Amino acid sequence: MSIDYIQNKIRTLRFFKDEMTQQQLADEVGVTRQTIAAIESGKYSPSLELAFRIANVFSVTLNEVFTYDPLNDKFKKRKKK
């Protein structure tokens, strides 16, 4: 399931940090390489704690790594009763 309303720039940030591998990032933040791959591809949304750890590795803010697009958020589009 793709999470279209949460996008990230992890791949780009890894590239500009000496072409860091997914495994290297995973080791830095304490998860598996598969978790990083799933986050990068939009198949998995990280916990807030993990999101902050990822941002910290790149010395950037959370908003520089992850963006939220409310127009594609299916939950937000549901009618309120």
mmCIF file of the N, C-alpha and C atoms, coordinates in Angstrom:
data_MODEL
# 
_entry.id   MODEL 
# 
loop_
_atom_site.group_PDB 
_atom_site.id 
_atom_site.type_symbol 
_atom_site.label_atom_id 
_atom_site.label_alt_id 
_atom_site.label_comp_id 
_atom_site.label_asym_id 
_atom_site.label_entity_id 
_atom_site.label_seq_id 
_atom_site.pdbx_PDB_ins_code 
_atom_site.Cartn_x 
_atom_site.Cartn_y 
_atom_site.Cartn_z 
_atom_site.occupancy 
_atom_site.B_iso_or_equiv 
_atom_site.pdbx_formal_charge 
_atom_site.auth_seq_id 
_atom_site.auth_comp_id 
_atom_site.auth_asym_id 
_atom_site.auth_atom_id 
_atom_site.pdbx_PDB_model_num 
ATOM 1   N N  . MET A 1 1  ? 0.837   -1.182 0.000  1.00 0.00 ? 1  MET A N  1 
ATOM 2   C CA . MET A 1 1  ? 0.000   0.000  0.000  1.00 0.00 ? 1  MET A CA 1 
ATOM 3   C C  . MET A 1 1  ? 0.883   1.246  0.000  1.00 0.00 ? 1  MET A C  1 
ATOM 4   N N  . SER A 1 2  ? 0.726   2.077  -0.953 1.00 0.00 ? 2  SER A N  1 
ATOM 5   C CA . SER A 1 2  ? 1.506   3.292  -1.071 1.00 0.00 ? 2  SER A CA 1 
ATOM 6   C C  . SER A 1 2  ? 0.882   4.410  -0.238 1.00 0.00 ? 2  SER A C  1 
ATOM 7   N N  . ILE A 1 3  ? 1.713   5.131  0.482  1.00 0.00 ? 3  ILE A N  1 
ATOM 8   C CA . ILE A 1 3  ? 1.242   6.259  1.274  1.00 0.00 ? 3  ILE A CA 1 
ATOM 9   C C  . ILE A 1 3  ? 1.555   7.519  0.483  1.00 0.00 ? 3  ILE A C  1 
ATOM 10  N N  . ASP A 1 4  ? 0.659   7.878  -0.426 1.00 0.00 ? 4  ASP A N  1 
ATOM 11  C CA . ASP A 1 4  ? 0.900   8.978  -1.357 1.00 0.00 ? 4  ASP A CA 1 
ATOM 12  C C  . ASP A 1 4  ? 0.939   10.353 -0.701 1.00 0.00 ? 4  ASP A C  1 
ATOM 13  N N  . TYR A 1 5  ? 0.364   10.487 0.469  1.00 0.00 ? 5  TYR A N  1 
ATOM 14  C CA . TYR A 1 5  ? 0.287   11.804 1.089  1.00 0.00 ? 5  TYR A CA 1 
ATOM 15  C C  . TYR A 1 5  ? 1.505   12.127 1.963  1.00 0.00 ? 5  TYR A C  1 
ATOM 16  N N  . ILE A 1 6  ? 2.394   11.160 2.166  1.00 0.00 ? 6  ILE A N  1 
ATOM 17  C CA . ILE A 1 6  ? 3.645   11.413 2.877  1.00 0.00 ? 6  ILE A CA 1 
ATOM 18  C C  . ILE A 1 6  ? 4.795   11.087 1.924  1.00 0.00 ? 6  ILE A C  1 
ATOM 19  N N  . GLN A 1 7  ? 5.540   12.118 1.570  1.00 0.00 ? 7  GLN A N  1 
ATOM 20  C CA . GLN A 1 7  ? 6.678   11.921 0.687  1.00 0.00 ? 7  GLN A CA 1 
ATOM 21  C C  . GLN A 1 7  ? 7.960   12.191 1.463  1.00 0.00 ? 7  GLN A C  1 
ATOM 22  N N  . ASN A 1 8  ? 9.074   11.685 0.944  1.00 0.00 ? 8  ASN A N  1 
ATOM 23  C CA . ASN A 1 8  ? 10.340  11.915 1.629  1.00 0.00 ? 8  ASN A CA 1 
ATOM 24  C C  . ASN A 1 8  ? 11.457  12.138 0.617  1.00 0.00 ? 8  ASN A C  1 
ATOM 25  N N  . LYS A 1 9  ? 12.536  12.681 1.144  1.00 0.00 ? 9  LYS A N  1 
ATOM 26  C CA . LYS A 1 9  ? 13.718  12.961 0.319  1.00 0.00 ? 9  LYS A CA 1 
ATOM 27  C C  . LYS A 1 9  ? 14.922  12.161 0.813  1.00 0.00 ? 9  LYS A C  1 
ATOM 28  N N  . ILE A 1 10 ? 14.667  11.000 1.389  1.00 0.00 ? 10 ILE A N  1 
ATOM 29  C CA . ILE A 1 10 ? 15.757  10.205 1.961  1.00 0.00 ? 10 ILE A CA 1 
ATOM 30  C C  . ILE A 1 10 ? 16.770  9.798  0.902  1.00 0.00 ? 10 ILE A C  1 
ATOM 31  N N  . ARG A 1 11 ? 16.305  9.356  -0.246 1.00 0.00 ? 11 ARG A N  1 
ATOM 32  C CA . ARG A 1 11 ? 17.217  8.922  -1.311 1.00 0.00 ? 11 ARG A CA 1 
ATOM 33  C C  . ARG A 1 11 ? 18.169  10.055 -1.701 1.00 0.00 ? 11 ARG A C  1 
ATOM 34  N N  . THR A 1 12 ? 17.631  11.236 -1.893 1.00 0.00 ? 12 THR A N  1 
ATOM 35  C CA . THR A 1 12 ? 18.449  12.401 -2.262 1.00 0.00 ? 12 THR A CA 1 
ATOM 36  C C  . THR A 1 12 ? 19.427  12.752 -1.150 1.00 0.00 ? 12 THR A C  1 
ATOM 37  N N  . LEU A 1 13 ? 18.945  12.751 0.086  1.00 0.00 ? 13 LEU A N  1 
ATOM 38  C CA . LEU A 1 13 ? 19.816  13.075 1.214  1.00 0.00 ? 13 LEU A CA 1 
ATOM 39  C C  . LEU A 1 13 ? 20.941  12.053 1.360  1.00 0.00 ? 13 LEU A C  1 
ATOM 40  N N  . ARG A 1 14 ? 20.628  10.782 1.128  1.00 0.00 ? 14 ARG A N  1 
ATOM 41  C CA . ARG A 1 14 ? 21.674  9.746  1.185  1.00 0.00 ? 14 ARG A CA 1 
ATOM 42  C C  . ARG A 1 14 ? 22.733  9.997  0.117  1.00 0.00 ? 14 ARG A C  1 
ATOM 43  N N  . PHE A 1 15 ? 22.282  10.353 -1.073 1.00 0.00 ? 15 PHE A N  1 
ATOM 44  C CA . PHE A 1 15 ? 23.206  10.594 -2.177 1.00 0.00 ? 15 PHE A CA 1 
ATOM 45  C C  . PHE A 1 15 ? 24.189  11.719 -1.836 1.00 0.00 ? 15 PHE A C  1 
ATOM 46  N N  . PHE A 1 16 ? 23.665  12.804 -1.272 1.00 0.00 ? 16 PHE A N  1 
ATOM 47  C CA . PHE A 1 16 ? 24.511  13.950 -0.963 1.00 0.00 ? 16 PHE A CA 1 
ATOM 48  C C  . PHE A 1 16 ? 25.321  13.767 0.316  1.00 0.00 ? 16 PHE A C  1 
ATOM 49  N N  . LYS A 1 17 ? 25.074  12.693 1.043  1.00 0.00 ? 17 LYS A N  1 
ATOM 50  C CA . LYS A 1 17 ? 25.909  12.390 2.221  1.00 0.00 ? 17 LYS A CA 1 
ATOM 51  C C  . LYS A 1 17 ? 26.858  11.261 1.836  1.00 0.00 ? 17 LYS A C  1 
ATOM 52  N N  . ASP A 1 18 ? 27.743  11.565 0.910  1.00 0.00 ? 18 ASP A N  1 
ATOM 53  C CA . ASP A 1 18 ? 28.766  10.618 0.441  1.00 0.00 ? 18 ASP A CA 1 
ATOM 54  C C  . ASP A 1 18 ? 28.165  9.320  -0.082 1.00 0.00 ? 18 ASP A C  1 
ATOM 55  N N  . GLU A 1 19 ? 27.033  9.437  -0.756 1.00 0.00 ? 19 GLU A N  1 
ATOM 56  C CA . GLU A 1 19 ? 26.352  8.273  -1.332 1.00 0.00 ? 19 GLU A CA 1 
ATOM 57  C C  . GLU A 1 19 ? 26.135  7.172  -0.294 1.00 0.00 ? 19 GLU A C  1 
ATOM 58  N N  . MET A 1 20 ? 25.620  7.588  0.845  1.00 0.00 ? 20 MET A N  1 
ATOM 59  C CA . MET A 1 20 ? 25.319  6.663  1.941  1.00 0.00 ? 20 MET A CA 1 
ATOM 60  C C  . MET A 1 20 ? 24.372  5.572  1.455  1.00 0.00 ? 20 MET A C  1 
ATOM 61  N N  . THR A 1 21 ? 24.626  4.349  1.860  1.00 0.00 ? 21 THR A N  1 
ATOM 62  C CA . THR A 1 21 ? 23.755  3.239  1.461  1.00 0.00 ? 21 THR A CA 1 
ATOM 63  C C  . THR A 1 21 ? 22.562  3.147  2.408  1.00 0.00 ? 21 THR A C  1 
ATOM 64  N N  . GLN A 1 22 ? 21.557  2.418  1.973  1.00 0.00 ? 22 GLN A N  1 
ATOM 65  C CA . GLN A 1 22 ? 20.411  2.172  2.841  1.00 0.00 ? 22 GLN A CA 1 
ATOM 66  C C  . GLN A 1 22 ? 20.860  1.447  4.104  1.00 0.00 ? 22 GLN A C  1 
ATOM 67  N N  . GLN A 1 23 ? 21.796  0.521  3.963  1.00 0.00 ? 23 GLN A N  1 
ATOM 68  C CA . GLN A 1 23 ? 22.284  -0.228 5.125  1.00 0.00 ? 23 GLN A CA 1 
ATOM 69  C C  . GLN A 1 23 ? 22.988  0.687  6.116  1.00 0.00 ? 23 GLN A C  1 
ATOM 70  N N  . GLN A 1 24 ? 23.797  1.608  5.613  1.00 0.00 ? 24 GLN A N  1 
ATOM 71  C CA . GLN A 1 24 ? 24.493  2.540  6.501  1.00 0.00 ? 24 GLN A CA 1 
ATOM 72  C C  . GLN A 1 24 ? 23.494  3.403  7.269  1.00 0.00 ? 24 GLN A C  1 
ATOM 73  N N  . LEU A 1 25 ? 22.467  3.894  6.587  1.00 0.00 ? 25 LEU A N  1 
ATOM 74  C CA . LEU A 1 25 ? 21.446  4.694  7.259  1.00 0.00 ? 25 LEU A CA 1 
ATOM 75  C C  . LEU A 1 25 ? 20.702  3.845  8.280  1.00 0.00 ? 25 LEU A C  1 
ATOM 76  N N  . ALA A 1 26 ? 20.355  2.634  7.892  1.00 0.00 ? 26 ALA A N  1 
ATOM 77  C CA . ALA A 1 26 ? 19.653  1.722  8.801  1.00 0.00 ? 26 ALA A CA 1 
ATOM 78  C C  . ALA A 1 26 ? 20.470  1.490  10.066 1.00 0.00 ? 26 ALA A C  1 
ATOM 79  N N  . ASP A 1 27 ? 21.762  1.266  9.915  1.00 0.00 ? 27 ASP A N  1 
ATOM 80  C CA . ASP A 1 27 ? 22.638  1.059  11.066 1.00 0.00 ? 27 ASP A CA 1 
ATOM 81  C C  . ASP A 1 27 ? 22.678  2.290  11.967 1.00 0.00 ? 27 ASP A C  1 
ATOM 82  N N  . GLU A 1 28 ? 22.674  3.464  11.365 1.00 0.00 ? 28 GLU A N  1 
ATOM 83  C CA . GLU A 1 28 ? 22.727  4.723  12.125 1.00 0.00 ? 28 GLU A CA 1 
ATOM 84  C C  . GLU A 1 28 ? 21.466  4.941  12.959 1.00 0.00 ? 28 GLU A C  1 
ATOM 85  N N  . VAL A 1 29 ? 20.314  4.544  12.426 1.00 0.00 ? 29 VAL A N  1 
ATOM 86  C CA . VAL A 1 29 ? 19.045  4.826  13.115 1.00 0.00 ? 29 VAL A CA 1 
ATOM 87  C C  . VAL A 1 29 ? 18.462  3.612  13.834 1.00 0.00 ? 29 VAL A C  1 
ATOM 88  N N  . GLY A 1 30 ? 19.097  2.455  13.698 1.00 0.00 ? 30 GLY A N  1 
ATOM 89  C CA . GLY A 1 30 ? 18.681  1.289  14.452 1.00 0.00 ? 30 GLY A CA 1 
ATOM 90  C C  . GLY A 1 30 ? 17.522  0.496  13.890 1.00 0.00 ? 30 GLY A C  1 
ATOM 91  N N  . VAL A 1 31 ? 17.429  0.429  12.567 1.00 0.00 ? 31 VAL A N  1 
ATOM 92  C CA . VAL A 1 31 ? 16.394  -0.383 11.910 1.00 0.00 ? 31 VAL A CA 1 
ATOM 93  C C  . VAL A 1 31 ? 17.057  -1.242 10.832 1.00 0.00 ? 31 VAL A C  1 
ATOM 94  N N  . THR A 1 32 ? 16.255  -2.036 10.142 1.00 0.00 ? 32 THR A N  1 
ATOM 95  C CA . THR A 1 32 ? 16.798  -2.866 9.064  1.00 0.00 ? 32 THR A CA 1 
ATOM 96  C C  . THR A 1 32 ? 16.867  -2.080 7.757  1.00 0.00 ? 32 THR A C  1 
ATOM 97  N N  . ARG A 1 33 ? 17.673  -2.586 6.840  1.00 0.00 ? 33 ARG A N  1 
ATOM 98  C CA . ARG A 1 33 ? 17.759  -1.969 5.513  1.00 0.00 ? 33 ARG A CA 1 
ATOM 99  C C  . ARG A 1 33 ? 16.398  -2.022 4.833  1.00 0.00 ? 33 ARG A C  1 
ATOM 100 N N  . GLN A 1 34 ? 15.665  -3.106 5.055  1.00 0.00 ? 34 GLN A N  1 
ATOM 101 C CA . GLN A 1 34 ? 14.344  -3.258 4.443  1.00 0.00 ? 34 GLN A CA 1 
ATOM 102 C C  . GLN A 1 34 ? 13.379  -2.170 4.917  1.00 0.00 ? 34 GLN A C  1 
ATOM 103 N N  . THR A 1 35 ? 13.505  -1.766 6.173  1.00 0.00 ? 35 THR A N  1 
ATOM 104 C CA . THR A 1 35 ? 12.662  -0.684 6.688  1.00 0.00 ? 35 THR A CA 1 
ATOM 105 C C  . THR A 1 35 ? 12.968  0.618  5.973  1.00 0.00 ? 35 THR A C  1 
ATOM 106 N N  . ILE A 1 36 ? 14.244  0.913  5.796  1.00 0.00 ? 36 ILE A N  1 
ATOM 107 C CA . ILE A 1 36 ? 14.631  2.138  5.081  1.00 0.00 ? 36 ILE A CA 1 
ATOM 108 C C  . ILE A 1 36 ? 14.117  2.079  3.645  1.00 0.00 ? 36 ILE A C  1 
ATOM 109 N N  . ALA A 1 37 ? 14.250  0.941  2.994  1.00 0.00 ? 37 ALA A N  1 
ATOM 110 C CA . ALA A 1 37 ? 13.769  0.790  1.609  1.00 0.00 ? 37 ALA A CA 1 
ATOM 111 C C  . ALA A 1 37 ? 12.261  1.015  1.545  1.00 0.00 ? 37 ALA A C  1 
ATOM 112 N N  . ALA A 1 38 ? 11.524  0.490  2.505  1.00 0.00 ? 38 ALA A N  1 
ATOM 113 C CA . ALA A 1 38 ? 10.065  0.649  2.519  1.00 0.00 ? 38 ALA A CA 1 
ATOM 114 C C  . ALA A 1 38 ? 9.671   2.103  2.751  1.00 0.00 ? 38 ALA A C  1 
ATOM 115 N N  . ILE A 1 39 ? 10.400  2.807  3.611  1.00 0.00 ? 39 ILE A N  1 
ATOM 116 C CA . ILE A 1 39 ? 10.113  4.225  3.851  1.00 0.00 ? 39 ILE A CA 1 
ATOM 117 C C  . ILE A 1 39 ? 10.411  5.030  2.590  1.00 0.00 ? 39 ILE A C  1 
ATOM 118 N N  . GLU A 1 40 ? 11.572  4.796  1.996  1.00 0.00 ? 40 GLU A N  1 
ATOM 119 C CA . GLU A 1 40 ? 11.954  5.519  0.773  1.00 0.00 ? 40 GLU A CA 1 
ATOM 120 C C  . GLU A 1 40 ? 10.933  5.342  -0.339 1.00 0.00 ? 40 GLU A C  1 
ATOM 121 N N  . SER A 1 41 ? 10.416  4.137  -0.483 1.00 0.00 ? 41 SER A N  1 
ATOM 122 C CA . SER A 1 41 ? 9.482   3.861  -1.575 1.00 0.00 ? 41 SER A CA 1 
ATOM 123 C C  . SER A 1 41 ? 8.048   4.257  -1.259 1.00 0.00 ? 41 SER A C  1 
ATOM 124 N N  . GLY A 1 42 ? 7.799   4.733  -0.041 1.00 0.00 ? 42 GLY A N  1 
ATOM 125 C CA . GLY A 1 42 ? 6.459   5.175  0.323  1.00 0.00 ? 42 GLY A CA 1 
ATOM 126 C C  . GLY A 1 42 ? 5.531   4.049  0.737  1.00 0.00 ? 42 GLY A C  1 
ATOM 127 N N  . LYS A 1 43 ? 6.082   2.882  1.008  1.00 0.00 ? 43 LYS A N  1 
ATOM 128 C CA . LYS A 1 43 ? 5.253   1.745  1.418  1.00 0.00 ? 43 LYS A CA 1 
ATOM 129 C C  . LYS A 1 43 ? 5.064   1.691  2.922  1.00 0.00 ? 43 LYS A C  1 
ATOM 130 N N  . TYR A 1 44 ? 5.842   2.463  3.642  1.00 0.00 ? 44 TYR A N  1 
ATOM 131 C CA . TYR A 1 44 ? 5.799   2.436  5.100  1.00 0.00 ? 44 TYR A CA 1 
ATOM 132 C C  . TYR A 1 44 ? 6.035   3.844  5.621  1.00 0.00 ? 44 TYR A C  1 
ATOM 133 N N  . SER A 1 45 ? 5.266   4.238  6.611  1.00 0.00 ? 45 SER A N  1 
ATOM 134 C CA . SER A 1 45 ? 5.439   5.534  7.245  1.00 0.00 ? 45 SER A CA 1 
ATOM 135 C C  . SER A 1 45 ? 6.139   5.330  8.585  1.00 0.00 ? 45 SER A C  1 
ATOM 136 N N  . PRO A 1 46 ? 7.266   5.995  8.805  1.00 0.00 ? 46 PRO A N  1 
ATOM 137 C CA . PRO A 1 46 ? 8.014   5.768  10.037 1.00 0.00 ? 46 PRO A CA 1 
ATOM 138 C C  . PRO A 1 46 ? 7.328   6.375  11.255 1.00 0.00 ? 46 PRO A C  1 
ATOM 139 N N  . SER A 1 47 ? 7.689   5.870  12.422 1.00 0.00 ? 47 SER A N  1 
ATOM 140 C CA . SER A 1 47 ? 7.225   6.490  13.665 1.00 0.00 ? 47 SER A CA 1 
ATOM 141 C C  . SER A 1 47 ? 7.835   7.887  13.741 1.00 0.00 ? 47 SER A C  1 
ATOM 142 N N  . LEU A 1 48 ? 7.282   8.699  14.590 1.00 0.00 ? 48 LEU A N  1 
ATOM 143 C CA . LEU A 1 48 ? 7.814   10.046 14.760 1.00 0.00 ? 48 LEU A CA 1 
ATOM 144 C C  . LEU A 1 48 ? 9.250   9.988  15.277 1.00 0.00 ? 48 LEU A C  1 
ATOM 145 N N  . GLU A 1 49 ? 9.508   9.083  16.194 1.00 0.00 ? 49 GLU A N  1 
ATOM 146 C CA . GLU A 1 49 ? 10.862  8.928  16.725 1.00 0.00 ? 49 GLU A CA 1 
ATOM 147 C C  . GLU A 1 49 ? 11.858  8.559  15.627 1.00 0.00 ? 49 GLU A C  1 
ATOM 148 N N  . LEU A 1 50 ? 11.495  7.605  14.782 1.00 0.00 ? 50 LEU A N  1 
ATOM 149 C CA . LEU A 1 50 ? 12.385  7.202  13.692 1.00 0.00 ? 50 LEU A CA 1 
ATOM 150 C C  . LEU A 1 50 ? 12.565  8.334  12.689 1.00 0.00 ? 50 LEU A C  1 
ATOM 151 N N  . ALA A 1 51 ? 11.512  9.058  12.408 1.00 0.00 ? 51 ALA A N  1 
ATOM 152 C CA . ALA A 1 51 ? 11.606  10.191 11.485 1.00 0.00 ? 51 ALA A CA 1 
ATOM 153 C C  . ALA A 1 51 ? 12.603  11.225 12.004 1.00 0.00 ? 51 ALA A C  1 
ATOM 154 N N  . PHE A 1 52 ? 12.553  11.507 13.309 1.00 0.00 ? 52 PHE A N  1 
ATOM 155 C CA . PHE A 1 52 ? 13.510  12.449 13.897 1.00 0.00 ? 52 PHE A CA 1 
ATOM 156 C C  . PHE A 1 52 ? 14.937  11.896 13.838 1.00 0.00 ? 52 PHE A C  1 
ATOM 157 N N  . ARG A 1 53 ? 15.103  10.604 14.072 1.00 0.00 ? 53 ARG A N  1 
ATOM 158 C CA . ARG A 1 53 ? 16.439  10.001 14.001 1.00 0.00 ? 53 ARG A CA 1 
ATOM 159 C C  . ARG A 1 53 ? 17.010  10.119 12.593 1.00 0.00 ? 53 ARG A C  1 
ATOM 160 N N  . ILE A 1 54 ? 16.169  9.886  11.585 1.00 0.00 ? 54 ILE A N  1 
ATOM 161 C CA . ILE A 1 54 ? 16.618  10.001 10.187 1.00 0.00 ? 54 ILE A CA 1 
ATOM 162 C C  . ILE A 1 54 ? 17.042  11.435 9.889  1.00 0.00 ? 54 ILE A C  1 
ATOM 163 N N  . ALA A 1 55 ? 16.217  12.399 10.285 1.00 0.00 ? 55 ALA A N  1 
ATOM 164 C CA . ALA A 1 55 ? 16.547  13.808 10.059 1.00 0.00 ? 55 ALA A CA 1 
ATOM 165 C C  . ALA A 1 55 ? 17.854  14.179 10.752 1.00 0.00 ? 55 ALA A C  1 
ATOM 166 N N  . ASN A 1 56 ? 18.048  13.655 11.944 1.00 0.00 ? 56 ASN A N  1 
ATOM 167 C CA . ASN A 1 56 ? 19.257  13.949 12.717 1.00 0.00 ? 56 ASN A CA 1 
ATOM 168 C C  . ASN A 1 56 ? 20.517  13.443 12.017 1.00 0.00 ? 56 ASN A C  1 
ATOM 169 N N  . VAL A 1 57 ? 20.439  12.290 11.381 1.00 0.00 ? 57 VAL A N  1 
ATOM 170 C CA . VAL A 1 57 ? 21.595  11.742 10.652 1.00 0.00 ? 57 VAL A CA 1 
ATOM 171 C C  . VAL A 1 57 ? 22.057  12.727 9.580  1.00 0.00 ? 57 VAL A C  1 
ATOM 172 N N  . PHE A 1 58 ? 21.108  13.386 8.939  1.00 0.00 ? 58 PHE A N  1 
ATOM 173 C CA . PHE A 1 58 ? 21.439  14.311 7.854  1.00 0.00 ? 58 PHE A CA 1 
ATOM 174 C C  . PHE A 1 58 ? 21.584  15.758 8.331  1.00 0.00 ? 58 PHE A C  1 
ATOM 175 N N  . SER A 1 59 ? 21.412  15.972 9.631  1.00 0.00 ? 59 SER A N  1 
ATOM 176 C CA . SER A 1 59 ? 21.505  17.322 10.222 1.00 0.00 ? 59 SER A CA 1 
ATOM 177 C C  . SER A 1 59 ? 20.554  18.304 9.561  1.00 0.00 ? 59 SER A C  1 
ATOM 178 N N  . VAL A 1 60 ? 19.326  17.846 9.346  1.00 0.00 ? 60 VAL A N  1 
ATOM 179 C CA . VAL A 1 60 ? 18.289  18.695 8.757  1.00 0.00 ? 60 VAL A CA 1 
ATOM 180 C C  . VAL A 1 60 ? 17.027  18.598 9.620  1.00 0.00 ? 60 VAL A C  1 
ATOM 181 N N  . THR A 1 61 ? 16.059  19.461 9.331  1.00 0.00 ? 61 THR A N  1 
ATOM 182 C CA . THR A 1 61 ? 14.799  19.409 10.065 1.00 0.00 ? 61 THR A CA 1 
ATOM 183 C C  . THR A 1 61 ? 13.915  18.300 9.516  1.00 0.00 ? 61 THR A C  1 
ATOM 184 N N  . LEU A 1 62 ? 12.925  17.942 10.283 1.00 0.00 ? 62 LEU A N  1 
ATOM 185 C CA . LEU A 1 62 ? 11.974  16.918 9.859  1.00 0.00 ? 62 LEU A CA 1 
ATOM 186 C C  . LEU A 1 62 ? 11.286  17.319 8.557  1.00 0.00 ? 62 LEU A C  1 
ATOM 187 N N  . ASN A 1 63 ? 10.960  18.593 8.426  1.00 0.00 ? 63 ASN A N  1 
ATOM 188 C CA . ASN A 1 63 ? 10.294  19.089 7.212  1.00 0.00 ? 63 ASN A CA 1 
ATOM 189 C C  . ASN A 1 63 ? 11.177  19.010 5.979  1.00 0.00 ? 63 ASN A C  1 
ATOM 190 N N  . GLU A 1 64 ? 12.470  18.936 6.165  1.00 0.00 ? 64 GLU A N  1 
ATOM 191 C CA . GLU A 1 64 ? 13.377  18.805 5.026  1.00 0.00 ? 64 GLU A CA 1 
ATOM 192 C C  . GLU A 1 64 ? 13.485  17.359 4.544  1.00 0.00 ? 64 GLU A C  1 
ATOM 193 N N  . VAL A 1 65 ? 13.026  16.420 5.362  1.00 0.00 ? 65 VAL A N  1 
ATOM 194 C CA . VAL A 1 65 ? 13.053  15.009 4.986  1.00 0.00 ? 65 VAL A CA 1 
ATOM 195 C C  . VAL A 1 65 ? 11.675  14.546 4.537  1.00 0.00 ? 65 VAL A C  1 
ATOM 196 N N  . PHE A 1 66 ? 10.650  14.892 5.309  1.00 0.00 ? 66 PHE A N  1 
ATOM 197 C CA . PHE A 1 66 ? 9.291   14.406 5.048  1.00 0.00 ? 66 PHE A CA 1 
ATOM 198 C C  . PHE A 1 66 ? 8.345   15.563 4.765  1.00 0.00 ? 66 PHE A C  1 
ATOM 199 N N  . THR A 1 67 ? 7.446   15.352 3.805  1.00 0.00 ? 67 THR A N  1 
ATOM 200 C CA . THR A 1 67 ? 6.405   16.340 3.522  1.00 0.00 ? 67 THR A CA 1 
ATOM 201 C C  . THR A 1 67 ? 5.048   15.632 3.507  1.00 0.00 ? 67 THR A C  1 
ATOM 202 N N  . TYR A 1 68 ? 4.036   16.382 3.879  1.00 0.00 ? 68 TYR A N  1 
ATOM 203 C CA . TYR A 1 68 ? 2.672   15.865 3.950  1.00 0.00 ? 68 TYR A CA 1 
ATOM 204 C C  . TYR A 1 68 ? 1.826   16.587 2.914  1.00 0.00 ? 68 TYR A C  1 
ATOM 205 N N  . ASP A 1 69 ? 1.118   15.823 2.097  1.00 0.00 ? 69 ASP A N  1 
ATOM 206 C CA . ASP A 1 69 ? 0.251   16.380 1.063  1.00 0.00 ? 69 ASP A CA 1 
ATOM 207 C C  . ASP A 1 69 ? -1.195  16.067 1.408  1.00 0.00 ? 69 ASP A C  1 
ATOM 208 N N  . PRO A 1 70 ? -1.907  17.011 2.023  1.00 0.00 ? 70 PRO A N  1 
ATOM 209 C CA . PRO A 1 70 ? -3.284  16.747 2.440  1.00 0.00 ? 70 PRO A CA 1 
ATOM 210 C C  . PRO A 1 70 ? -4.237  16.476 1.280  1.00 0.00 ? 70 PRO A C  1 
ATOM 211 N N  . LEU A 1 71 ? -3.893  16.905 0.090  1.00 0.00 ? 71 LEU A N  1 
ATOM 212 C CA . LEU A 1 71 ? -4.776  16.681 -1.054 1.00 0.00 ? 71 LEU A CA 1 
ATOM 213 C C  . LEU A 1 71 ? -4.861  15.208 -1.441 1.00 0.00 ? 71 LEU A C  1 
ATOM 214 N N  . ASN A 1 72 ? -3.831  14.438 -1.113 1.00 0.00 ? 72 ASN A N  1 
ATOM 215 C CA . ASN A 1 72 ? -3.839  13.010 -1.428 1.00 0.00 ? 72 ASN A CA 1 
ATOM 216 C C  . ASN A 1 72 ? -4.144  12.128 -0.225 1.00 0.00 ? 72 ASN A C  1 
ATOM 217 N N  . ASP A 1 73 ? -4.428  12.735 0.907  1.00 0.00 ? 73 ASP A N  1 
ATOM 218 C CA . ASP A 1 73 ? -4.714  11.981 2.129  1.00 0.00 ? 73 ASP A CA 1 
ATOM 219 C C  . ASP A 1 73 ? -6.164  11.512 2.092  1.00 0.00 ? 73 ASP A C  1 
ATOM 220 N N  . LYS A 1 74 ? -6.370  10.228 1.872  1.00 0.00 ? 74 LYS A N  1 
ATOM 221 C CA . LYS A 1 74 ? -7.710  9.667  1.776  1.00 0.00 ? 74 LYS A CA 1 
ATOM 222 C C  . LYS A 1 74 ? -8.478  9.787  3.084  1.00 0.00 ? 74 LYS A C  1 
ATOM 223 N N  . PHE A 1 75 ? -7.790  9.714  4.218  1.00 0.00 ? 75 PHE A N  1 
ATOM 224 C CA . PHE A 1 75 ? -8.444  9.854  5.512  1.00 0.00 ? 75 PHE A CA 1 
ATOM 225 C C  . PHE A 1 75 ? -9.034  11.250 5.661  1.00 0.00 ? 75 PHE A C  1 
ATOM 226 N N  . LYS A 1 76 ? -8.299  12.253 5.226  1.00 0.00 ? 76 LYS A N  1 
ATOM 227 C CA . LYS A 1 76 ? -8.753  13.634 5.328  1.00 0.00 ? 76 LYS A CA 1 
ATOM 228 C C  . LYS A 1 76 ? -9.956  13.885 4.419  1.00 0.00 ? 76 LYS A C  1 
ATOM 229 N N  . LYS A 1 77 ? -10.073 13.130 3.332  1.00 0.00 ? 77 LYS A N  1 
ATOM 230 C CA . LYS A 1 77 ? -11.164 13.328 2.375  1.00 0.00 ? 77 LYS A CA 1 
ATOM 231 C C  . LYS A 1 77 ? -12.488 12.722 2.844  1.00 0.00 ? 77 LYS A C  1 
ATOM 232 N N  . ARG A 1 78 ? -12.452 11.870 3.866  1.00 0.00 ? 78 ARG A N  1 
ATOM 233 C CA . ARG A 1 78 ? -13.689 11.271 4.353  1.00 0.00 ? 78 ARG A CA 1 
ATOM 234 C C  . ARG A 1 78 ? -14.612 12.347 4.918  1.00 0.00 ? 78 ARG A C  1 
ATOM 235 N N  . LYS A 1 79 ? -15.899 12.126 4.680  1.00 0.00 ? 79 LYS A N  1 
ATOM 236 C CA . LYS A 1 79 ? -16.883 13.079 5.213  1.00 0.00 ? 79 LYS A CA 1 
ATOM 237 C C  . LYS A 1 79 ? -17.038 12.890 6.703  1.00 0.00 ? 79 LYS A C  1 
ATOM 238 N N  . LYS A 1 80 ? -17.131 13.990 7.412  1.00 0.00 ? 80 LYS A N  1 
ATOM 239 C CA . LYS A 1 80 ? -17.355 13.945 8.860  1.00 0.00 ? 80 LYS A CA 1 
ATOM 240 C C  . LYS A 1 80 ? -18.841 13.808 9.123  1.00 0.00 ? 80 LYS A C  1 
ATOM 241 N N  . LYS A 1 81 ? -19.171 12.992 10.131 1.00 0.00 ? 81 LYS A N  1 
ATOM 242 C CA . LYS A 1 81 ? -20.582 12.804 10.483 1.00 0.00 ? 81 LYS A CA 1 
ATOM 243 C C  . LYS A 1 81 ? -21.013 13.753 11.527 1.00 0.00 ? 81 LYS A C  1 
# 
